[in-house]
């Protein structure tokens, strides 16, 4: 076991041989969009993301389904599964089975297995002084999904955030493989600052984040200013507030966005400082157009995140 329960990370890693290790992960949740096909696509992309974050390639998957068969037509489930399969095909992943139960609340996701070389596993805890941090997708999906549930998001905004959530982190993972990357995670339920706190905790290092550099879906700032912030963002802040220091110029709206829980968010990559701009340029060329350098790793012994 290379990475297991004793070291919380995005996925577990088990060495099979000197050349091969298995990455195993599982993720599922309740619908966050109305369209069943899109829900299936989002759930699949989200489940695959942990394998990409570990530096691996997803290979097989198994469906996990909880379905209210007495109150919902099976055609809904068919469309969800079709959406999931479409994303798996795009990723080159084989669906080999699954399990379903009857439940009062609809849930869908996948268990995913990937491959990685044992010496190329990317974990959260390997930050190095002088590294730069690169984020590959803009923040704001949690806030916008809250607006969607409240009927306040336009069709165009809904389409934009849906497309972001169904976009695989495959291109980002393949691109970063050519660079000197020390650590990586994907930004999901704990928000950008929550996942950064996981990387910093126990590292003996700190992180400086430049808020103006962080890519954000523009409408998320407007909705946050209206108070449409999910409860998860407040819980993220409460849990990690002792580790985060905000410059006075960072207003409450921006703070909410930085703690906003993401669904199928981007990769947060810690790369050698001298290679950061080249990585961002390579990501842009690979179609990861929102990728940006958002911070740096600093030494000094204080495990803290400074946001300016």
PyMOL commands that set and color helices and strands:
alter all, ss='L'
color gray80, all
select helices_A, chain A and resi 36-53+74-91+118-120+141-149+155-166+170-176+191-200+211-213+218-225+231-243+252-259+273-285
alter helices_A, ss='H'
color red, helices_A
select strands_A, chain A and resi 12-15+21-29+57-67+94-102+107-116+132-135+181-186+206-209+244-246+267-271+292-298+305-307
alter strands_A, ss='S'
color yellow, strands_A
deselect
rebuild
show_as cartoon
